[in-house]
Amino acid sequence: MNIKITSDSTCDLNKDILDRFNVSVVPLNVVMGNESFVDGVSVTPEDIFAFVEREKQLPKTAAPSVNAYEDFFETLLKSYDHIIHYSLSSKISSSYDNACLAAKRFEKRVTVVDSLALCSGQGLLVLTACDLVADGRTPEEIVDITSAIREDVVVTFVPDSLDYLHKGGRCSLASLIGATVLKLHPLIAMRDGDMFVKKKYMGNLDACIKKYVADLAQTYPLYKKERAIITTARLDDPLKERFIQAVKDTFDFEEILFCDAGSTITSHCGKNTFALFFIKK
């Protein structure tokens, strides 16, 4: 059976990785002012930063419409027998619901899986599905296996500041002021498909990177070594290099992929955000 793996643009896998694994994505929409843009097509993270700096407000993001998913699936089904689509967590977006509604039109040829993740945590689940396709697994087996490991995907990230989270209504002004004065950086994690602040780091980003990597190693001593993904949102090059080196020195991953956060994710986290995604045992 010819199986196609797809996802939303929020999986934040760079084009070379999408091409390598033959993954197609449905872009989300980013609304800035009165104009709507297409994630990864007509808007870049730099556009987001410029808009926030100019307007002092965040863009709005919107899930693809049911019609957009229908058109997407219909085109691919001309070349494939079955599509397995991995959506952004249903707890933070209507992408999953819209994809499910669209899938009904194609009887049993499209299966939609709620990743319960975002960013390259979602992408890591997608790549696991691609591995299973390459192994000759059936659609049912792929869905069952990836659904069973969703909660094992470690989804965490550290933003440079609370400014974007504050503008997006996810933290109070008092918290923002306190975090700015004390140089606090929240460690955001996901549980059951929703985000929460797991802890807060104090100090500059260099120190936070070391603490973040050390905390992950201590919390998850057993992990799958086949693949990990490092994703950053315009992290300064020297910091990015130190982050990558810290991961390599601490973990024993056979492959580390490097990705840039797309416009949708960037709209909510801001510059100098960094994350390591992997699967725990």
C-alpha positions in Angstrom: 0.0 0.0 0.0 1.2 3.5 -0.9 1.0 5.5 2.3 1.5 9.3 2.6 2.4 10.9 5.9 1.3 14.6 6.3 1.2 17.2 9.1 0.4 20.8 9.8 3.1 23.4 9.3 3.4 23.6 13.0 5.5 20.4 13.0 8.4 22.8 12.2 10.5 20.5 10.1 12.8 22.3 7.7 12.2 21.8 3.9 15.2 19.5 3.5 13.8 17.2 6.2 10.3 17.3 4.7 11.8 16.4 1.3 14.0 13.6 2.7 11.1 11.9 4.4 8.5 12.8 1.7 6.2 14.7 4.2 3.7 17.2 3.0 2.3 19.9 5.3 -0.9 22.1 5.5 0.0 25.6 6.4 -1.7 27.5 9.2 -2.7 31.1 8.8 -1.0 34.1 10.4 -3.1 37.3 10.7 -1.3 40.6 11.1 -3.6 43.6 11.3 -6.1 43.2 8.5 -4.0 40.9 6.4 -3.8 37.1 6.5 -0.6 35.3 5.5 0.3 31.6 5.0 2.8 30.1 7.4 6.0 29.2 5.6 4.8 30.7 2.3 4.0 34.4 2.5 5.2 35.2 6.0 8.5 34.7 7.8 9.5 34.9 11.5 11.3 38.2 10.7 7.9 39.6 9.5 6.5 38.5 12.9 9.2 40.3 14.9 8.9 43.4 12.8 5.1 43.5 13.3 5.3 43.0 17.1 8.0 45.7 17.4 5.9 48.1 15.3 2.4 47.4 16.6 3.2 46.2 20.1 0.8 43.3 19.7 1.1 39.7 18.6 -0.3 38.3 15.3 -3.2 36.0 15.5 -2.9 32.4 14.2 -5.7 30.3 12.7 -6.1 26.7 11.8 -6.6 25.7 8.2 -10.2 25.6 7.2 -12.1 22.3 6.5 -12.0 23.2 2.8 -8.3 23.7 2.9 -7.8 20.2 4.4 -10.2 18.7 1.9 -8.3 20.2 -1.1 -5.0 19.1 0.4 -6.2 15.5 1.0 -7.9 15.2 -2.4 -4.8 16.2 -4.3 -2.6 13.7 -2.5 -5.1 10.9 -2.8 -4.6 11.0 -6.6 -1.1 9.5 -5.9 -1.5 7.6 -2.6 -3.8 4.9 -1.3 -3.9 6.2 2.3 -3.0 9.4 4.2 -2.1 9.5 7.9 -2.2 13.2 9.0 -0.6 14.3 12.3 -2.2 17.5 13.7 -1.2 20.1 16.1 -2.5 19.3 19.6 -6.3 19.5 19.8 -5.9 21.2 23.2 -4.4 24.4 21.6 -5.9 24.5 18.1 -8.9 23.5 16.0 -6.6 22.0 13.4 -7.4 18.5 14.5 -11.2 19.0 14.5 -11.1 20.6 11.0 -8.8 17.8 9.6 -11.2 15.2 11.0 -14.2 16.8 9.4 -12.4 17.0 6.1 -11.3 13.3 6.4 -14.9 12.2 6.5 -15.3 13.1 2.9 -12.8 10.4 1.9 -14.3 7.5 3.7 -11.5 5.4 5.2 -8.6 6.7 3.1 -7.5 9.5 5.5 -6.7 9.0 9.2 -6.1 12.0 11.4 -4.0 11.6 14.6 -3.9 14.2 17.4 -0.1 14.6 18.0 -0.8 16.0 21.5 2.3 18.1 20.7 3.5 21.2 18.9 6.6 22.4 17.0 9.2 19.7 16.3 7.7 17.4 19.0 4.9 17.0 16.6 7.5 16.6 13.9 9.3 13.9 15.8 6.1 11.8 15.8 5.7 12.5 12.1 9.2 11.2 11.4 8.5 8.1 13.5 5.5 7.4 11.3 7.8 7.8 8.2 10.1 5.2 9.6 7.2 2.8 10.0 6.1 3.4 6.4 9.6 2.5 5.3 9.4 -0.6 7.4 6.3 -1.7 5.5 3.8 -1.3 8.3 0.1 -1.0 7.6 -1.9 2.2 8.2 -3.5 0.6 11.3 -0.1 -0.4 12.7 1.4 3.0 12.1 -1.5 4.8 13.8 -1.5 2.4 16.8 2.3 2.6 17.3 2.5 6.4 17.0 -0.6 6.9 19.1 0.9 4.7 21.9 4.1 6.8 22.1 2.6 10.3 21.9 3.0 10.8 25.7 6.6 9.6 25.4 7.6 12.5 23.2 9.4 15.1 25.4 8.0 18.5 24.4 9.7 21.4 26.2 11.1 24.8 25.3 12.6 27.9 26.9 11.7 31.4 25.6 14.1 34.2 26.2 11.4 36.4 27.8 7.8 36.4 28.8 7.0 39.3 26.5 5.3 37.3 23.8 3.5 35.1 26.3 2.3 38.2 28.0 1.1 39.8 24.8 -0.7 36.6 24.0 -2.5 36.6 27.4 -0.6 33.7 28.9 1.1 35.6 31.8 0.2 38.7 33.9 1.9 42.0 33.8 3.3 41.5 37.3 4.8 38.2 36.2 6.4 39.9 33.2 7.9 42.7 35.3 9.2 40.2 37.9 10.7 38.0 35.2 12.4 40.9 33.5 13.9 42.2 36.7 15.1 38.8 37.9 16.0 37.6 34.4 13.7 34.6 34.7 13.1 32.3 31.8 10.2 29.8 32.0 10.6 26.2 31.0 7.4 25.4 29.1 6.4 21.7 28.9 3.4 19.8 27.6 1.2 17.3 29.4 -1.8 15.7 28.0 -1.5 17.9 25.0 -1.6 21.2 26.9 1.2 23.6 27.9 2.2 24.5 31.4 5.2 26.2 33.1 7.3 23.4 34.7 9.9 25.6 36.3 11.8 28.9 35.9 15.5 29.5 35.3 17.3 32.6 36.6 20.2 34.3 34.8 21.4 34.8 31.3 20.6 32.5 28.4 24.0 30.8 28.4 23.3 29.7 32.0 19.8 28.7 31.2 20.9 26.5 28.3 23.2 24.5 30.6 20.5 24.1 33.3 17.9 23.1 30.7 20.0 20.4 29.1 21.2 19.1 32.5 17.6 19.0 33.8 16.4 17.0 30.7 19.2 14.5 31.2 18.4 14.1 34.9 14.6 13.8 34.3 14.8 11.4 31.4 17.9 9.2 31.9 16.3 6.6 29.6 15.6 7.7 26.1 15.5 6.5 22.5 18.8 7.3 20.9 17.8 7.0 17.3 16.8 10.6 16.7 16.4 14.0 18.4 15.5 17.4 17.1 17.0 20.8 18.1 14.7 23.7 17.2 15.4 27.4 17.8 13.6 30.6 17.1 16.3 33.0 15.8 18.7 32.0 18.7 21.9 34.0 18.4 24.6 31.9 16.7 27.1 31.7 19.6 24.3 30.5 21.9 23.0 28.1 19.3 26.5 26.6 19.0 26.8 26.2 22.8 23.3 24.7 22.9 24.2 22.1 20.3 27.4 21.3 22.0 25.8 20.9 25.4 23.3 18.4 23.9 26.1 16.4 22.2 28.1 16.3 25.4 25.2 15.2 27.5 23.2 12.9 25.3 24.1 10.0 23.0 21.7 10.5 20.1 22.6 8.8 16.8 21.1 11.6 14.8 20.3 15.2 15.7 18.2 17.2 13.2 18.3 21.0 13.3 15.1 23.0 12.6 13.9 26.6 12.8 10.6 27.5 14.4 8.1 28.6 11.8 5.9 31.7 11.8 3.0 30.2 13.8 5.2 28.9 16.7 7.3 32.1 16.6 4.2 34.2 17.0 3.8 32.7 20.5 7.3 32.3 21.7 9.5 35.1 20.3 13.2 35.4 19.6 15.9 33.3 21.2 13.7 30.4 22.1 15.4 27.0 22.2 14.1 23.4 22.5 15.3 19.8 22.4 12.8 17.2 21.4 13.3 13.4 21.8 11.4 10.3 22.9 11.7 8.9 26.4 11.7 5.2 27.2 
